[in-house]
């Protein structure tokens, strides 16, 4: 708190947009007229564009009671504010701007393609789509657009298991979750050995010892689990028994330890089916989707479902960048010089690798283009069936040319694995270098005796950011991963969803699901407690990610990812906010957390967002509380 007289409130107003500032001034003037006698507001207003670190320091160290921050300023400094422990006892910050304009600004910077929905107390505040649902067409994403929801489906399957146990009265006194699943199966069930001696609890918490990681490592990213045949799958058994040979031989060395595993949820789907005597898909529809009112959630894509987009690298391999060659001779920073030398080596290696596989990659380009074009003409499920049959054969052919034959060549596997490892390592080292040097510049930007060194470091940072074009996710690594991402993206979009993920839904349906689950009078709320019980999986409950407590406020929800897909849906009970994002572009990995900081973090209060019912009343109450005066009876004049 500042040392001002108790009858004065000093406010720092940071805003680069004069029109918005006038709006804020109008708010403050209305408040000023209604404050108790003797309490005054003193405003210092700034418009200049300054370094984010300087702006943050001004707020943190200045002698102010409040800082009012315009949205255009906030998008540049919010991370510095939110992630700094120094702000825990500092003045209250108010973010000026409507919820939609803040969101539009953030999404424009990220290039997000998909749909966003935000609800307050389970009532929608904002529902909006961005960019195209099919890059080959003109249809725009909207709140009604259906997307592949990836692993968000794990929460729905987990809820199905809980409802089965709780409603079927499966001897809850004996803690049925910890019973071997085989003891719960009907005697006529074929192949009970597929469940080994796993319990529902182990599979729900990913502690059975099964793991996807060893499968991915042994396959080197080339051999697919099913080839294109997954497109023809029609039931849970297809997923379980086709993948069984890969998982049944695992030694379960990590049993009791949390290890993420999709196959465990395949088994849960089969368990639901066996114990209930009902088809898994029908059980989930009847017992989860219908009670929640999720009428647009389906295991198969609808004709207008958004098409996953796998962005191809913008880095051309045709010619070696001249700037990269020159950086290998620049020894002004030894570490950066070493990274540049390594980046040039990687560029040459990947170029040769891609050149050796040029014909197969051309085939995948043509397949992806044909796929997107044909989807535009889909009008019915019959069209979908025909497309699935056609692409099952074409995917199998592409896999056999690019993947299966390549996987038999140990030298080919080694080259791919080695390159992938080198690229990831180089990218990590470069990011660490950038973080360290950017932090130094921010901390020394205002020191006159460091002006020359700051200038030098800024020039080095600019060069390092150029190197990111090589080592970053859209650089040489993307040239290696794109063909397989395309095949995977086509496959998941045409396949039937399974218990571990890849059903299709809308942001509106996800909001309905969270309302049914977490609202006290929700249709499925009685089962929510059981989802949150387990403690063995650290912060995770049943279904993985059902509760995460290491970010702002308690969070209830799940994320998901697949080729061309990024999804998340979380409810923040303390704030009464639900945030759903569905993207048909897999580059949007951190957008949920970016938006979360705007709308959820408790270090910020919002002056002008629709989340705040009456922003002037909120500000007035805080001022009054600071000066120990009552606001009852004060009317806010519109």
N, C-alpha and C positions, 0 to 999 in steps of 0.2 A: 504494500500500500504506500502511496506517496505521502509526503510530509506537508501537503497543502493544508490550508485552513479547512476545518471540518464542514464549512458551508460552501465549499467550492469543488466542482467536479471538472478535472482537466482531461480533455479528450484529444487524441491524435487522430486526425482524419487523413487516411492515405487513399487517394483515388486519382487516377489519371484521366477519368472521363468526366468532364464538367457537368454534363447533363445529369449523370447519375449523382454527382455530388450535390447538385441542387435539390434532388429528390431527398437525399439524406439530410441536407440542411433543413428542408421543410419538415421532416420527421422531428428533428431536434428542436426546431422552433416551436412545434406543437407541444413537445414535452416541456420545453422551457417555461411556457405559459402556465403549465399545470403543476409545476413543482411547488412544494411548500415554500412559504416566504423565507427568504434568507439563503436558500440553496441556489447557487449560480452555476452555469455551465460556461467553461472557457474552452474554446476550440482552436487547435493549431492545425491548419490544413496545408497539405503538401500535394503537388501534382507532378514533380519531376520524376523521371525514370531513373532509378538508382539500382545499384547492385543488390540482388536479393539478400545477400549476407549482411549488407549495410542496413537495409530496411529492417531485417529481423533484429539486428543489434539495437536499432533505434527503438523498436517496440519493447525489447527485453530490458534495456538499460535506461530508457527514458523515464522521466518523472511524470507518468500519466496514470490516470485511473482506468481509462479504456482506450483501445485502439479500434477504430472503425476502418475496415479494409475493403476497398472496392474489389469486385470479382477479378478484374484484370490483374491486379496486384497479387491477389491471393494465389492464382494459378502458378505464379513463379516462386512463392515463398512458403506455400503450405507445408511442404515436407520439412523444411527447416524448423517451422513452428511445431509441427506435430511430433517430430522425432526427438526434440530437445527436452531433456528433463528439466532444464532451467525455467521452463514456462509453467511448471506445475503450480507455483505460487504467484504467478505474475498476473497482470491485468486481464480482464475478459476481452476476447476478440470477437467482433461481430462481422460476419461475412455478408457483404451487401450484394444483392443480386437474386433474381428469381431462380428457382430450382432448375428450370429448363435452360436458361441462358448459361448457368454454371456448367450444366451437363453438356450442352452443345459445345462450349469452349473446350472442355476437356476431351471430348470425343473427337473434335476436329483435329486436335493435336495428335491423337493416337491413331487415327485412320480406322477406327472401329467400324465393323460391318455386322449388323445384327439388330437386336431389339433390347430395350431397357425398360424396366418397370420399377417404380418405387411406390410403396404404400405406407401410409401412416395409420397405425391402429387398424391395419388390414383393409383400409380403404384406399384405392389407387390415388396417388398424387400426380403421377406422370406415367404415361405409356407411350413410347415413341420408337420408331424404327429408323435405322440409318443405312444408307447405301443399298445395293441391289441384292435380291434373294438369289439371282442367277446372273453371273457376270456376262453371259451370252444373251441375256434378255433385258427387258426394261422394267420388269416388276421390282418394286421397291419393298424392302423389309417393312413390316408393320406389326403392331401388337397381335394381329391375328395370324401372322406367319408362323408356321410350324418349323421347328428346328430339331436336329438330333441333340438330345440332352446328355449323351454320354453317361458318365458315372453318377449323375444325380439320381439315376435309376436305382442305385444301391440303397438309398434311403427308402424308396418305395418298396423294394423287395424286403428290406429289413422290417418295415412296418407290417408287411404281409405275414412274415414269420411270427411277429409278436401277436398279431391279431389271431392267427391260427392257434397259437399256444393258449392265449388268454380266453378265447371264446370256445374252443373245443374242450376246455376243462381237462387238459392233458396232465392231470395229477400235479398241480402246481406246488403242492406241499413237498414234493420230492425234487424241486428245482429242475424241471424238465429241460431247461436250457443246458444243463450240464450232463444230461444223459447221452450216451452214445446214440447217434441218430439211427443206427441199425436196429436198436431195441424199440424204436417208435414205428418202424415200417410194418405194413401188413405182411403176413407170412408169404403171400403170393408174389411179393415184389421180386422182379428178376435182377440179378447182379447186385445184391446188397453190398458186395465187397467194394464197390466203387466209393462208398462212404468211409471205408477203413474203420477206424474207431473214433472218428471226429464227433464233436458235439455241436449243437446249434450255436452255443456261446462262442466256441472257438472260430467257427466260420464267420459269425457276425462281427467278431472283433479282429479278424485277420491274425489269429494267434495259433492256428492249427499246425504251423510248420510248413505249409505249402507257400510257395512264393513264385511270382512271375519272373523275378530277376534272373534266376539261373536259366530259365527258358530263353529269355531275351539274349543273355550272354552266349549261350551255346549256339544260338541260331545266327549270330553275327549280323542281324538285321536283314538277312536275305531270304531265308526259307520261311514262307508264310505258314501259319498253323494249318490252314485249310486250303490254301490256294484260292481260286475263284469260286470253289464249291460252296463256300459259306453263303453265297447269295441264294443258293437253293435250299438252305436249311429252313425248316418249318416248325420245329418244336425244341423244347429244352433238351431232350435226349440227344438230338443232333450235336449240340454244343458239348454236352458232358462226355459222350462216348467217343467223339472224334478227337477231343483233346486229352482224354484219359491216358493214353499211352505216354504222353509227355509228362504228366504230373504224378501218375501212380508210382513211378520209379523214384520219386524224390525221397530222400532219407529222413526228412522232417527234423533235421538237426536244430532248427531254430524254434521248435515247438514251445509255446508259451511266450514267445517274443512277437511283437507286432511286426508283421511282414505283409505288405499289401499283396493281395492275390485275387484276380478276377475269377479264377476257376473255383475258388471257394464259394462264390455267389452263384455260379452255375449249379453247384451241388445243392445250395439252399433252394434254388428254384425247383430242382428235382425233388427235394425233400417236401416242399409245399405240395407239390403235385401228388406224391406218394401218400402222404399222411392225410391230406384232405380228400383224396379220391377225385379231385377236380383238376382239369388242365390248368397249368400254371398261369397262362395268359388270361383265362377266364376267371380264375380266382382273384388275380390282381385287379381285374376290371370290376368284378362284383364287390370286392371287399375293401378296395382302396380308392380307385378312380371314381366310381359312381357316388359313394358317400361324400367324397370331396367336391363333386360337381365338375370333375375334370373331363369334359366331353370331347376335348380336342387332343387327348393324349392317346397315342396308338403305338402298337409294336411295329407297324409298317408305315412307311412314309406315305403321305397323301400327295395327290398330284401337284399341289402348289408348295410343297415343303422346300425350304431354303436349301440350296446346293452348297455343300462344303467347298470352300475355295482354298487351294494350296498355292500360295504365292511362290512363283519361281524367282530365283535370285536375279536381282537387277545388275549384278556384277558380271560384266562381259569377260569371257575367257579368251576372246579372239585375239586381243593384243595385251601384252604385259604393260601395266600402268607405268609410265615414265617416272611419276612421282615416287612410286614404290622403290624403284631401282636407286633413285637418288637418296632416299632415306637410309638405305643400307650403307651409305658412305658418310652419313651424318653421325659423328661421334660426340655430339654435344651432350647427349645423355646416354651413357653406356647401356642401360637396361632397355631403353626405347630402341636403340640401335640393334640390340640383340633380337628384340621382338620383330623388328622390320626385316631382318635377315631371315628369321624363321617364317614370317608371313610370305616373303617372296618364294621361299622353298616350297611352302604349301601350295601357293598359287600354281607353280610349275607342275607339281605332282598331281593336283586335282585336274588340271588341264589335260595332262596325259591320260589320266584315268578315264575322264569323260570321252576323250577322243577315241580310246580303245572300245568304248561301248556306244558309239554314236548312233548306230542303226537301231539298237534296242530302245534308246531314249527317244528317237524320232517316232517309233511305234507308240510309245506311251503318250507323247504329245498328241498324236493323231487320235488316240483312244479317248483322251481327256476332252478334246474338242468335240468329238462325235457325241460323247456322253452328255455334255452340257447342251448341245444343240438338240438332241433327241428329247431331253427332259422338257424342253419348251412345248413340245407337242403332246405331252401326256395329259389325257383328259379323264381317265378312268382307271380303276384297279386292273381291268383287263389289259390296258396299255402297260401298266407297271409290270404285270406278270410276263408279258411278251418281252419287255425290256430286260427283265431279270434273266430270262432264258438266254437271250442274245448275249448279254454281257457275262454270264457265267462262262461261256466258251471263250470269249475274248480275254477275260481276265486270266483264265487258266493258261491261255496261250502266252500272254504277256509275262505272267509269272514264270512260266517254263523257260522263256527266252532270257529274261533279265535276272531272275532269282535262282531258280532251281539249278539251271546249268552252271550259273556262276558259283553257287554254293559247293559244287563238286570240285571246283578248282581252288585248292588250298592257297595258292599264291594270290588269287583274286580276293579271297576272304581276308587274307592277311593285309593286303594293300588297303582294303576298305576299312578294316578295323583300326589299322595303324594310323591312317589319315584322320579318321574320325576322332581318335584319341588325341592326336597332336593338335587338331583344330580346337577342340574343347579346352585343352590345357593352355594353349596360346591365348584364347579369348579370356580365360579366367585371369591369367597373369596381367593382360592388358587392362582389364577392368579394374583390378586392384591398383595398378599404376595410376590410372585415371582418377580413381576415388581419392588416393593419397595426395596427388598433386592439385586436384581441384579444391580439396579441403585447405591445403596450404595457401592457395591463392585467396580463398574466401577469408581466411584468418588474417591475411596480411595486405588486403586490398587498400586499406586506408593509411598504411604506414609509409610515410614519405621516404624514409631511408631504405625501403624495400622496393621502390618503384621500378627500378631497372630489372630486378630479379622477377618481380611480378609480371612484367612485360615478357621476359624470356620464357617464364613458365606458361604463360598463355599461348605463346607461339608453339611450344612443345605439346601442349594439350590439343591444339588444333591439328597437329600432325598425328597425334595418337588417335584422335577421333577419325582421321582419314584411314588409319590402319584398321579401324573397326569395320570398314567396308570389306576387308579381307577376312578377318577372324570372326566377325559378328554373325548372328543367326541368318542374316540375309546375304552372307558372303559365300566363300567357297564351300562351307558346310552344307549350305542349301543345295548346291549342285550335286552333292552326294546323296542327300536325303530325299530330294523332290520326287524322283521317279517312284520310289516306294510309298511316299506320302500320297501321291496321286492314286496309285492302285488301292491303297488302304481306304482313301476317302470315297472312291467309287463303291468299294465293297461294303463299307458300313452304311452308306446311304441306300443301297439297294437291298441289303439283308434285313431279316427280321431282327428286332431288338431281343435282348436276352436278359437274364436276371441281374447281370453285372452292369448293364448299361445299354446305350444306343437305342432307346425308344425315342419317340418323336412327340414334342409337346410345344406349348406356347408360353410366353411369360404370364399371360392371364391365368392359365391352368396352374402354373407353379405358385402364383400368389394364392390361388384357391387351396392348393395343397397345404401351404404353410398356415393359412387361416384355419383349415380343418384340423391341423395337427397341434398348433401351438396356442391358439385362442382358447380361453377357458371353456367356452361353450361350443367349441369346434366339434364337428362330427367324429373326429378321430382322436380327440385330445386325451381320452382315457387311456390310450395306448402309448402316449408320448413319454410318460414317466419311465416305462420299461426301457425305452430307447436310450435313456440317459443314465441308466443304472451302472453299467460296467465301469470299473476303474482300472482294469488291467492294461488297457490300451492307451495309457497316459491320458491325454485330453480328449480322446475319441470315444464315442459311445457306439451303439450298434449301428452298423451300416457305414462306418468310417466317416469321420468328419461331421457327424451329426451334432457335435458340440466342439467348438474350438474357443478356448478362453485366453489365448495369449495375444490377442489383438484387442482393439478398443471395445470394451463392453463384452458381455457374453454373447457368443454367436451360435446360432442353431442352423445348420444347413449342410451344403455339400457343393463341391466343384466337380467339373468334368472336363476331359480333353480327349480328343481323337484327331486323326488327320483332317484338317479343315474345320475343326470344331473347338470352341471354348465356351464353357458354361459355368454359371454359379447361381446359387439362390440361397440367401441367408436372411434370417430374422434376428434382429437385435432387440431383445425384450426390454432392456432398460430404456431404449429410445422409442420403442414401439414402431420401429421401422423394418420393413421387409424390402430387400433389394434383389432383383432378378435380372440376370444378363444372359442372353443367348446369342452366340456369334457364329456366323458361317465363314470365319476366317481365323485360323489358328495362331495368328500373331498377337492376339489380344490377351496375353497371359496375366498381366497385372492390373487391368482396368478396374476390376472389382475392388481391389485394395485402394486404388487411386480415388475412386468415387466414395468408397467407404470413409476415407479421411475427410472428405467434404461434409458428409451428411451424418456421420456417426460419432466421430471423435469428441470426447467430452471436454477437450481443451478449448473448443470453439463453440460459441453460441451464435445464433443466426439472426441478424437484424431484419432481413427482408425476404427470407425464404418462406414459401407457403407451408413449410413444416411448422413454423412458428405461427400460431393462430393470430396473435396480435403483437407484432414486433415492438411497437412503441410501448405497449404495456409491459413487455418483458424488460426492456431497457429501463423504464421508469421504476419498476419494482427493484431492480438491481441497484440503481442509484439511491433509492429510498432506503434500502437495506444497509447500504454503505454508511448512510448518515443517520441511521436509526430513526427514520420518520415513517409514518404510516401513509399508505396510498389509498386506503379505503375511502370511498366517496369521491375520489378524483375521477372525472369523466374525460376520456380521450376524445377530442373533437376531430372528426374526419375532415 
